[in-house]
């Protein structure tokens, strides 16, 4: 079944790549799920950017005053990851994903 969902024009480049990847997993999504997919794609982009920062700079960074501090991108990564988990749970329970009217019921 071909996906009929339209990709929002305002997605960031990183989120647009995530959108395309997600459609491979959820080919039955409809326009009703567009807002959720939009948010998920943007959260993925946010998580990915924060993750790259943590990988590059480490979990502890040195502040301009010389003190060490937890990398603030850890919080961003953690919150974006938690938000994505909730969104994925919601999307995977959407009827468009779990039901196909063309599928026959097999008992």
Long-range contacts (C-beta under 8 A, 24 or more apart in sequence): 1-27, 1-28, 1-100, 1-102, 2-27, 3-27, 3-28, 3-29, 4-30, 4-31, 5-29, 5-30, 5-31, 5-33, 5-34, 5-37, 6-31, 6-34, 8-34, 8-38, 11-38, 11-41, 11-42, 12-42, 12-45, 14-44, 14-45, 14-48, 14-49, 15-41, 15-42, 15-44, 15-45, 16-41, 18-44, 18-45, 18-48, 26-91, 26-92, 26-97, 28-96, 28-97, 28-100, 29-91, 29-94, 29-96, 29-97, 30-96, 32-94, 32-96, 33-91, 33-94, 33-96, 36-87, 36-90, 36-91, 36-94, 37-91, 39-83, 39-87, 40-84, 40-87, 40-88, 40-91, 43-80, 43-83, 43-84, 43-87, 44-80, 44-84, 46-76, 46-80, 47-76, 47-77, 47-80, 47-81, 47-84, 50-74, 50-76, 50-77, 50-80, 51-77
